[in-house]
Amino acid sequence: MKKRLVILGSTGSIGRSALDVVARNRDRIDVLALSTHRNIEQFRRQIQEFRPRYGAVTQGECCFRFQKQYPFPGTEVFSGDDAAERLASLPEADIVLNAIVGAAGLKASLATLKSGKRLALANKESMVIGGVLLNLARKATDSEIIPVDSEHSAIWQALTSGKKEEIKKIILTGSGGPFRETPREQFRDITKEQALNHPVWKMGPKITVDSATMMNKGLEVIEAVHLFDISPDKIDVVIHPQSIIHSMVEFVDSSIIAQISYPDMRLPISYALFYPDRIVSSNGHFDLTDIRQLTFQKPDYEKFPLLRLAFDVARKGGTLPAVFNAANEVAVAAFLKERVKFYQIPDIITDTLEKHIMVAQPSLDDIIAADIWGRKTAEEFIV
């Protein structure tokens, strides 16, 4: 039987790639529901092509305009803060791909797992800030979390080669972003245009800036701790500019299993949607002779302090990841609006964390409160 898919954040880069996968596999999967926050023009085109039974435009004014300008009688469109959760809880759905940006995706991730569905997780922030809660919900309903991040998908695939207790190290690879070779003293002059010019991946602006600060890799460290139930002390980060090896797992016998492919998000998306099956790729043949070299180096923790800070946050846990993420979202948004300089982003996050009084075993309400507090406090450091 065909799988019925909900895509939350369908107009973003992950959502568009997922719809490309669906379009090539219509005999195996149907789109049940799509959501966007405010990109109603792109959303209209997606509704026209895939004709989902449900949709959501989570920004209220944009939803009103969408329903007025583009009525689709066959698609019921929701709006409001809980619209994504309503789609995630649809009883007809089999898989929910959560590609919402930021902490806003946590409630939808929880709703997916509580209703017993497979969560194809592209919203890393929900695992970063609420990983303990997500794992509890997964166990209670015997549901699945399959990562869509290329690095975590690579680890997931590599782990099929051994047992959890045989893991010696998880090795997260990263391109190093656009400033891998930029001297630290030049960071004061980095512009928004430079930060948004990623050398490998074409992504949304927020995640692209996160890659430039290496905050994205730091979030992936915290995500890996919860996804794979592993200590941060068993995670290494390695800079791999070619982005061909997406991550690796070293086992106790010193064997290292790597997942290798061209950088294309359609592969981890396909794996999450169709697991345990693999589907025929549209990405072309991977020719090792085309790869002239694969290089690796240690990250520069002095130049990219947020990566070191992420390990500390992962070890302490509690509400710290929520504040860490919230302060980053505020700082990056300010940078994209040119309210702060690139080099100020780590300072804003560090200063916010230093003021926070941690809750060690937080509830959902504690996490939401920490997120709100982190945003408000980070704003106070933006001048």
C-alpha positions in Angstrom: 0.0 0.0 0.0 1.1 3.6 -0.6 2.4 5.5 2.3 0.6 8.7 3.2 3.0 11.6 3.9 2.7 14.9 5.7 5.4 17.5 5.0 5.7 20.3 7.5 7.6 23.2 6.0 7.0 22.1 2.4 8.2 25.4 0.9 11.6 25.3 2.4 14.6 23.6 0.8 14.1 20.2 2.5 10.3 20.3 1.8 11.0 21.0 -1.9 13.5 18.2 -2.1 11.1 15.9 -0.5 8.4 16.7 -3.0 10.8 16.0 -5.8 11.4 12.5 -4.2 7.6 12.1 -4.0 7.1 13.1 -7.7 9.5 10.4 -8.8 7.8 7.7 -6.6 4.1 8.3 -6.9 3.5 4.6 -7.1 4.8 4.3 -3.5 3.8 7.4 -1.6 1.1 10.1 -1.6 1.0 13.6 -0.2 -1.7 13.8 2.5 -0.9 17.3 3.8 1.5 20.2 3.3 2.3 23.2 5.4 4.1 26.5 5.1 4.5 29.5 7.4 4.1 32.4 4.9 5.3 31.4 1.4 1.9 31.2 -0.1 2.9 31.6 -3.8 5.2 28.5 -3.6 2.5 26.8 -1.5 -0.1 27.4 -4.2 2.0 25.7 -6.8 2.6 22.7 -4.5 -1.1 22.4 -3.8 -1.9 22.5 -7.5 0.6 19.8 -8.3 0.1 17.4 -5.4 -3.6 18.1 -4.4 -3.2 17.1 -0.7 -6.3 16.6 1.3 -5.1 19.0 4.0 -2.9 22.1 4.2 -1.8 24.6 6.7 -0.5 28.2 6.5 0.6 28.9 10.0 0.9 32.7 9.8 -2.6 33.9 10.3 -2.7 36.9 7.8 -1.0 34.8 5.1 -3.5 32.1 5.6 -6.4 34.5 5.2 -4.8 35.9 1.9 -4.2 32.3 0.7 -7.8 31.2 1.2 -9.1 34.3 -0.3 -6.9 34.4 -3.4 -6.4 30.6 -4.0 -9.4 28.6 -3.0 -8.8 24.8 -3.4 -12.2 23.0 -2.7 -10.4 19.7 -2.3 -7.9 20.9 0.3 -8.9 21.8 3.8 -6.5 24.5 5.0 -5.8 25.1 8.7 -4.2 28.1 10.3 -2.9 29.2 13.7 -0.2 28.2 16.1 -1.4 24.6 16.4 -1.9 24.0 12.7 1.3 22.0 12.2 0.4 19.8 15.2 -3.0 19.1 13.7 -1.5 17.9 10.5 1.1 15.8 12.4 -1.8 14.1 14.3 -3.9 13.2 11.3 -5.0 9.6 11.8 -4.6 8.8 8.1 -0.9 9.8 8.0 1.8 7.2 8.0 4.9 9.5 7.9 5.5 13.1 9.0 8.5 14.9 7.6 9.1 17.7 10.0 11.1 20.4 8.1 10.0 23.3 10.1 12.8 25.7 10.9 13.8 26.2 14.6 12.3 25.4 18.0 8.8 26.0 16.6 9.0 22.4 15.3 9.1 20.7 18.8 5.3 20.4 19.4 4.8 19.0 15.9 7.5 16.4 16.5 5.9 15.4 19.8 2.4 15.2 18.2 3.8 12.9 15.5 5.3 10.5 18.0 2.4 10.5 20.4 0.1 9.5 17.5 2.4 6.6 16.7 3.7 7.7 13.3 7.2 7.6 11.8 8.9 11.0 12.3 11.3 11.8 9.4 13.2 14.5 11.4 14.7 17.4 9.5 13.9 19.8 12.3 17.0 19.1 14.4 16.1 21.9 16.9 13.2 19.8 18.3 15.6 17.0 19.1 18.2 19.4 20.5 15.9 21.1 22.9 13.4 18.3 23.6 15.3 15.1 22.9 14.4 13.5 26.3 10.7 14.2 25.7 10.8 12.9 22.1 12.4 9.7 23.1 9.9 9.1 25.9 7.0 9.7 23.4 8.7 7.3 20.9 9.0 4.5 23.4 5.5 5.0 24.7 3.9 4.5 21.3 6.6 2.3 19.6 6.9 4.9 16.9 10.0 5.8 14.9 12.4 8.7 14.6 14.5 8.5 11.4 16.9 11.5 10.9 17.0 13.5 7.7 20.1 15.5 8.4 22.7 14.1 6.0 25.2 13.5 8.9 22.7 11.7 11.2 21.3 9.7 8.3 24.9 8.6 7.6 25.3 7.5 11.2 22.0 5.7 11.2 23.0 3.8 8.1 26.5 3.0 9.5 25.0 1.7 12.7 23.4 -1.1 10.9 26.9 -2.7 10.8 27.2 -3.2 14.5 25.5 -3.0 18.0 25.1 0.1 20.1 27.4 -1.3 22.8 30.1 -1.8 20.1 30.3 1.9 19.3 33.7 3.5 20.0 33.1 6.8 18.4 30.6 8.7 16.3 32.5 10.9 13.8 30.4 13.9 12.6 31.9 15.4 9.4 31.4 19.0 8.4 32.4 21.1 5.4 33.8 23.8 7.6 31.5 26.4 6.0 32.6 29.4 4.0 35.1 30.6 6.6 37.1 27.5 7.1 40.3 29.2 5.7 39.4 32.7 6.8 41.8 34.1 9.5 40.1 34.8 12.8 41.2 38.5 12.7 39.1 39.0 9.5 35.8 37.8 11.2 35.0 41.4 12.2 34.6 42.3 8.5 32.4 39.3 7.4 29.3 40.4 5.6 25.9 38.8 5.3 26.5 38.0 1.6 29.7 36.2 2.5 28.1 34.2 5.3 25.3 33.1 2.9 27.7 31.8 0.3 28.1 28.2 1.4 30.7 26.3 -0.6 28.8 23.0 -0.9 25.1 23.1 0.2 22.3 25.3 -1.0 20.1 25.8 2.1 17.9 28.3 3.7 19.5 31.5 5.2 19.3 30.5 8.9 21.0 27.1 8.5 23.5 28.6 6.1 24.6 31.2 8.7 24.6 28.4 11.3 27.0 26.5 9.1 29.2 29.6 8.8 29.5 29.9 12.6 29.7 26.1 12.9 26.7 26.4 15.3 25.0 23.9 13.0 27.6 21.3 13.7 27.2 22.0 17.4 23.5 21.5 17.2 24.2 18.2 15.4 26.4 17.1 18.3 23.5 17.6 20.8 21.1 16.0 18.3 23.3 12.9 18.0 23.5 12.6 21.8 19.7 12.1 21.9 19.1 10.3 18.6 21.7 7.6 19.4 21.6 7.7 23.2 25.4 8.3 23.4 27.7 10.4 25.6 29.0 13.6 23.9 32.5 12.3 24.9 32.0 9.6 22.3 31.4 12.1 19.5 34.1 13.7 17.4 33.8 16.4 14.8 36.1 16.3 11.7 36.2 18.9 9.0 35.8 17.3 5.5 35.6 20.1 2.9 34.5 17.8 0.0 31.3 16.7 1.9 31.5 13.3 0.3 31.7 11.3 3.5 28.7 12.4 5.4 29.7 10.9 8.8 31.3 7.7 10.2 31.0 5.3 13.1 34.1 3.7 14.6 33.5 0.4 16.4 35.5 -1.2 19.2 37.4 -3.4 16.8 38.7 -0.1 15.2 36.7 -0.7 12.0 35.2 2.6 10.7 32.0 2.5 8.6 31.3 5.5 6.5 28.4 6.6 4.3 29.6 8.1 1.1 27.6 10.0 -1.6 27.4 13.2 -3.5 26.0 16.0 -1.4 22.2 15.8 -2.2 19.5 15.9 0.4 17.2 13.8 -1.6 19.2 10.7 -0.5 18.7 11.0 3.3 15.1 12.1 2.6 14.4 9.0 0.5 16.1 6.8 3.1 13.8 8.2 5.9 10.7 8.0 3.8 11.1 4.4 2.5 13.3 2.8 5.2 14.0 -0.2 5.4 13.9 -0.2 1.6 16.2 1.7 -0.6 14.8 3.2 -3.8 16.5 3.7 -7.2 18.3 7.1 -7.1 17.8 9.9 -9.6 21.2 11.4 -8.6 23.3 9.6 -11.2 26.2 7.2 -10.8 28.7 7.8 -8.1 32.2 7.5 -9.7 35.0 7.3 -7.2 37.5 8.2 -9.9 35.9 11.6 -10.2 36.9 12.3 -6.6 40.5 13.5 -6.7 41.0 13.8 -3.0 39.3 13.4 0.3 40.8 15.6 3.1 40.2 15.8 6.8 41.3 18.2 9.6 40.4 19.1 13.1 38.0 22.0 13.7 39.4 25.2 15.0 37.6 25.6 18.3 39.1 29.1 18.9 37.8 30.4 15.6 34.5 28.7 16.0 33.7 28.8 19.8 30.1 27.8 19.4 31.2 24.3 18.5 33.1 23.9 21.8 30.2 25.5 23.7 27.8 22.9 22.1 29.8 20.1 23.7 29.5 21.7 27.1 25.8 22.3 26.7 25.3 18.6 25.6 27.1 17.4 28.7 25.0 19.6 31.1 21.7 19.1 29.4 18.5 20.3 31.1 17.1 23.6 29.8 20.6 24.7 28.5 20.0 23.4 25.0 16.7 25.3 24.7 18.4 28.6 25.7 21.5 27.8 23.5 19.2 27.3 20.5 16.9 30.2 21.3 19.7 32.7 21.7 21.2 31.5 18.4 17.9 32.0 16.5 17.6 35.5 17.8 21.3 36.3 17.1 21.1 34.9 13.5 17.9 36.7 12.8 19.5 40.0 14.0 22.5 39.3 11.8 20.4 38.7 8.7 18.7 42.0 9.4 22.1 43.6 9.8 21.5 44.6 13.4 24.6 42.8 14.6 27.9 41.8 13.1 28.9 38.2 12.3 31.5 38.0 15.0 29.0 39.1 17.7 26.8 36.0 17.3 28.9 33.8 19.6 29.1 36.5 22.2 25.3 37.0 22.3 24.8 33.3 22.8 27.5 32.9 25.5 26.2 35.9 27.4 22.7 34.6 27.4 23.7 31.1 28.6 25.7 32.7 31.5 22.6 34.4 32.8 20.4 31.2 32.7 19.5 29.2 35.8 19.2 25.7 34.5 16.3 23.3 35.1 18.0 19.8 35.2 15.0 17.6 34.3 12.6 19.9 32.4 9.0 19.3 31.4 7.6 20.6 28.1 6.5 23.7 29.9 10.0 24.2 31.3 11.5 23.9 27.8 9.0 26.3 26.3 9.7 28.8 29.2 13.4 28.5 28.7 13.0 29.1 25.0 11.0 32.2 25.6 13.5 33.4 28.3 16.4 32.7 26.0 14.9 34.8 23.2 14.1 37.7 25.4 17.5 37.7 27.1 19.4 37.4 23.8 17.5 40.5 22.6 18.8 42.4 25.5 22.4 41.8 24.3 21.6 43.2 20.8 22.4 46.9 20.7 
